[in-house]
Amino acid sequence: MRTTSRTLASAAALTLLAGLTACGGSDAGGTEVAADCEPAHPDLETVTDGVLTVSVYVTPPYTIEEEGTYNGVDGKIIKKIAELECLEVTMQPIAAAGLIQSVETKRADTALGGIYRTPERAEILKLPATVYLDGMQIVAKEELPTLESLEGKTLGVIQGYLWTEDLQASLGSDAVKIYQASDGMINDLNSGRVDAVVLTNAEAAYRIEQFPDAGLVATDLEPTPDVAASQHPGEVVFPVPKGNTALAEAFSADIEALQEDGTVAEVLEEYGLPESSLVSNG
């Protein structure tokens, strides 16, 4: 996540769509799969036959709880995958600390919440094709594109994010204020208690949209070896249990198909993610 990509604290987390067709997946109590639905990859094994069981760590805009269902970037895309495979969807909310473990122990077929590809995760889970990319951005009331432009300013960061330690080392611990979650951090930015904050691309877009009159702008940090995460964007994935090769391969094929037909691009645009988040399969 964001330490994974996001937080180490949420490390186990670092942690869905209207208009599904008749072959679409459903939330618990939602749309049923049509009897004549033909899956793109028949005979997939899931925790419950005919159902894709999904653990969800609610963290906007990756996952958003709305009126008894889960929407957001990850949620909408996983529902499209379920649609391609003629699977119903059951989504179960879970705490950040249990997100990865729920898949590792095969209590869920996959998990959502802005989960990043990491070597450590690849050792215990199958990590299908990258769904989209998610870099880091500086959010402030002015453009701050370089490490040098942050010098002399107070910077808010989330504990455990990939870039937190590097920024502390580069700017000094006194200049970097640690938060446990982004809500309080954004409030402090708006009130002037910090000069800038660091978020993922997806989170930055979501937070700026929340405060349209605050004059906030998001700027990519120019790549620098002093902040490793600035050089390589995170890769958001939908992990599956280690032994379920067929499901991992189906996810990879479905993800690539949804990238090629523009579905992923539409979802990313809906939630304000930049075009740079798209994965190039060319």
Order of alpha helices (4+ residues) and beta strands (2+ residues): beta-beta-beta-alpha-beta-alpha-beta-alpha-beta-beta-beta-beta-alpha-beta-alpha-beta-alpha-beta-beta-beta-alpha-alpha
